[in-house]
Amino acid sequence: MFLDEKYLKENPEKVEEIEKSTLRMVVQAIYDYRSKAQEIFEKEVDLVSDIGEDITREALERLGMHRIDQRLFGKTDYKCACYLFHPDYAVRQALFVDSKAEEGGSQTATLQMSQISMRVRQKRSGKSIDISGEIEPLIKINDNHYLTTTVFVKYNYRGVQSRKELTGILVTAIPNGILQDTYNPDDNDTIWLAGRDAPTRKEKFRVRLSFDRLKKKAAWRVQVIPMPPDDFHWNA
């Protein structure tokens, strides 16, 4: 049985369950590839932004997906229409995985509205704002609905002389818009921080996802993969 639009909207706990399962899959793919990722960071001369995108794509393709022959559109690095199978149901999924590499690392991820399906409700300069994400929580293609699932992978590295040393990888599941009331019901209860856009320069609105705020809502949504030989432990 495929879960339809009505069922998913009326049963947000299923969306949460699907996102948790998807995050486990992405984390496993990146974890299995972490030694290779470390080597790539050390030897590759490309821009670090390109390196992160390449590693994520290679790791996911190596693991494999239950692909659907359907093209997805968007600005994320990795896009895949796929089936997700559970013992009690199946769902058509629009999987978006974005990557970023950052020296030193931080506790936030800067996102464009074209990368999320939630509304952003927060205060900026004392004013309440409520801006819609540009991805639909459920994408209708022909007669089928695909559940949007967005994962963000952040590669933290440090410069050592003339090379780059990968120090850790953070993987997070960004909530689907169906889960709005759980993760960002209003501007006082939010997982977002102000982005680095400059309205005076007419720059596009951006927002920063706070990993700490998200973890307080659901610790499992933020996973940190250490470098070898350290073991990974799922953050429940």
C-alpha positions as CSV (number, residue, x, y, z in Angstrom):
1,M,0.0,0.0,0.0
2,F,1.4,3.4,-1.0
3,L,0.7,6.2,1.5
4,D,-1.3,8.9,-0.2
5,E,-1.4,12.7,0.3
6,K,-4.4,12.7,2.6
7,Y,-3.0,10.0,4.9
8,L,0.4,11.6,5.2
9,K,-1.0,15.0,6.1
10,E,-3.3,13.4,8.7
11,N,-0.6,11.2,10.1
12,P,2.6,13.3,10.6
13,E,4.1,10.6,12.7
14,K,4.5,8.6,9.6
15,V,6.4,11.4,7.9
16,E,8.7,11.5,11.0
17,E,9.2,7.8,10.7
18,I,10.1,8.0,7.0
19,E,12.5,10.9,7.6
20,K,14.2,8.9,10.4
21,S,14.6,5.9,8.2
22,T,16.0,8.0,5.4
23,L,18.5,9.7,7.7
24,R,19.7,6.3,8.8
25,M,20.3,5.3,5.2
26,V,22.2,8.5,4.3
27,V,24.3,8.3,7.5
28,Q,25.2,4.7,6.7
29,A,26.2,5.7,3.2
30,I,28.5,8.5,4.4
31,Y,29.9,6.4,7.3
32,D,30.8,3.6,4.9
33,Y,32.6,6.2,2.7
34,R,34.3,8.2,5.4
35,S,37.8,6.8,5.0
36,K,37.6,7.5,1.3
37,A,36.2,11.0,2.0
38,Q,39.2,11.7,4.3
39,E,41.6,10.7,1.5
40,I,39.7,12.8,-1.1
41,F,39.8,15.9,1.1
42,E,43.5,15.5,1.6
43,K,44.4,15.0,-2.1
44,E,41.8,16.9,-4.1
45,V,42.6,20.4,-5.4
46,D,39.0,21.3,-6.3
47,L,37.0,23.9,-4.4
48,V,35.9,22.5,-1.1
49,S,32.3,23.0,-2.0
50,D,32.7,20.8,-5.0
51,I,34.5,18.1,-3.0
52,G,31.6,17.8,-0.5
53,E,29.1,17.5,-3.3
54,D,31.2,14.8,-5.0
55,I,31.7,12.8,-1.9
56,T,27.9,12.8,-1.0
57,R,27.0,11.8,-4.6
58,E,29.6,9.0,-4.7
59,A,28.6,7.6,-1.3
60,L,24.9,7.5,-2.1
61,E,25.4,6.0,-5.5
62,R,27.7,3.4,-4.0
63,L,25.0,2.4,-1.6
64,G,22.2,2.4,-4.2
65,M,18.6,3.4,-4.2
66,H,15.2,2.0,-5.2
67,R,15.1,4.5,-8.0
68,I,12.0,5.7,-9.9
69,D,12.5,6.8,-13.5
70,Q,11.4,10.4,-12.8
71,R,13.4,13.6,-12.9
72,L,13.3,16.0,-10.0
73,F,14.1,19.7,-10.2
74,G,15.7,21.9,-7.6
75,K,18.9,23.5,-6.5
76,T,20.1,20.8,-4.2
77,D,23.3,18.8,-5.1
78,Y,21.7,15.4,-5.1
79,K,18.2,14.6,-6.2
80,C,16.5,11.2,-6.5
81,A,12.9,10.0,-7.0
82,C,12.8,6.7,-5.2
83,Y,10.6,4.1,-3.4
84,L,10.9,3.7,0.3
85,F,9.6,0.3,1.6
86,H,8.5,-0.4,5.1
87,P,7.0,-3.7,6.3
88,D,3.5,-2.1,6.6
89,Y,3.6,0.4,3.7
90,A,5.5,2.0,0.8
91,V,5.9,5.6,-0.2
92,R,7.2,7.5,-3.3
93,Q,9.9,9.8,-2.1
94,A,11.5,13.0,-3.5
95,L,14.9,12.8,-1.8
96,F,17.0,16.0,-1.8
97,V,20.5,15.9,-0.2
98,D,22.6,19.1,0.0
99,S,26.3,19.3,1.0
100,K,28.6,21.9,2.3
101,A,32.2,21.9,3.5
102,E,33.3,24.4,6.1
103,E,36.6,25.1,7.8
104,G,36.4,24.8,11.5
105,G,32.7,24.0,11.4
106,S,29.8,25.7,13.2
107,Q,26.5,24.8,14.8
108,T,24.4,26.2,11.9
109,A,23.7,25.5,8.3
110,T,22.8,28.3,5.9
111,L,19.9,27.4,3.6
112,Q,18.0,29.0,0.8
113,M,14.2,28.8,0.7
114,S,14.5,26.8,-2.5
115,Q,16.0,24.0,-0.3
116,I,13.3,23.5,2.3
117,S,9.6,22.7,2.4
118,M,8.9,24.3,5.8
119,R,7.7,27.8,6.5
120,V,10.3,30.0,8.3
121,R,8.7,31.7,11.3
122,Q,11.1,33.8,13.3
123,K,11.8,37.4,14.4
124,R,14.2,39.6,12.6
125,S,15.1,43.0,14.0
126,G,12.1,42.7,16.3
127,K,9.6,42.0,13.5
128,S,7.8,38.7,13.0
129,I,8.3,37.0,9.6
130,D,6.6,34.0,8.0
131,I,8.1,32.9,4.7
132,S,7.2,29.8,2.8
133,G,9.8,27.3,1.6
134,E,9.9,26.8,-2.1
135,I,9.7,23.0,-2.2
136,E,6.2,21.5,-1.8
137,P,6.0,19.0,1.1
138,L,4.3,16.6,-1.3
139,I,5.3,17.0,-4.9
140,K,2.7,16.0,-7.4
141,I,4.0,14.4,-10.6
142,N,1.5,13.1,-13.0
143,D,-1.1,11.3,-10.8
144,N,1.4,10.4,-8.0
145,H,2.6,12.3,-4.9
146,Y,6.2,12.2,-3.8
147,L,7.0,12.9,-0.2
148,T,9.8,15.6,0.0
149,T,12.7,14.5,2.3
150,T,15.6,16.9,2.7
151,V,18.9,15.9,4.2
152,F,21.9,18.2,4.8
153,V,25.5,16.9,5.0
154,K,28.2,19.2,6.4
155,Y,31.9,18.4,6.1
156,N,34.0,20.0,8.7
157,Y,37.7,20.3,7.9
158,R,40.9,22.2,9.0
159,G,43.8,23.4,7.0
160,V,47.1,21.7,7.8
161,Q,49.9,23.4,6.0
162,S,49.0,23.0,2.3
163,R,46.4,20.3,2.7
164,K,42.9,19.9,4.1
165,E,42.1,17.4,6.9
166,L,38.5,16.2,7.3
167,T,37.7,16.3,11.0
168,G,34.0,15.2,11.1
169,I,30.8,15.0,9.2
170,L,27.4,16.2,10.4
171,V,24.3,14.8,8.8
172,T,20.8,16.3,9.6
173,A,17.3,15.6,8.5
174,I,15.4,18.9,7.9
175,P,11.7,18.5,8.8
176,N,9.1,18.3,6.1
177,G,6.6,21.1,6.0
178,I,3.9,18.7,7.2
179,L,5.7,18.8,10.6
180,Q,5.5,22.6,10.8
181,D,3.5,22.6,14.1
182,T,6.1,20.3,15.8
183,Y,9.2,22.1,14.8
184,N,8.3,25.8,14.1
185,P,4.7,26.6,15.1
186,D,5.4,30.3,15.6
187,D,8.1,32.9,15.6
188,N,8.8,32.3,19.3
189,D,9.2,28.5,18.9
190,T,11.7,28.1,16.1
191,I,14.6,26.1,14.8
192,W,15.8,29.0,12.7
193,L,18.3,31.8,13.1
194,A,18.7,34.9,10.9
195,G,20.5,34.2,7.6
196,R,23.4,36.1,6.2
197,D,21.4,37.8,3.4
198,A,21.4,41.6,3.1
199,P,17.9,43.0,2.3
200,T,19.4,46.4,1.6
201,R,21.3,44.8,-1.3
202,K,18.2,42.9,-2.4
203,E,19.8,39.6,-1.7
204,K,17.6,36.5,-1.7
205,F,16.2,35.6,1.7
206,R,18.3,32.9,3.5
207,V,18.0,31.3,6.8
208,R,20.3,29.4,9.2
209,L,19.2,26.1,10.7
210,S,20.3,25.8,14.3
211,F,21.5,22.3,15.0
212,D,21.2,22.9,18.8
213,R,17.6,24.0,18.5
214,L,16.8,21.1,16.2
215,K,18.4,18.6,18.6
216,K,16.3,19.9,21.5
217,K,13.2,19.0,19.4
218,A,14.4,15.6,18.2
219,A,18.0,14.6,19.0
220,W,18.0,11.9,16.3
221,R,17.8,14.5,13.6
222,V,21.4,15.6,14.0
223,Q,24.1,12.9,13.7
224,V,27.8,13.4,13.9
225,I,30.1,10.9,12.1
226,P,33.7,10.9,13.5
227,M,36.8,10.1,11.5
228,P,38.5,6.7,11.7
229,P,39.4,5.0,14.0
230,D,36.5,6.4,16.2
231,D,33.2,4.5,16.1
232,F,29.9,6.1,15.2
233,H,27.1,6.0,17.7
234,W,23.5,6.9,16.7
235,N,22.2,9.9,18.6
236,A,18.8,8.9,19.8
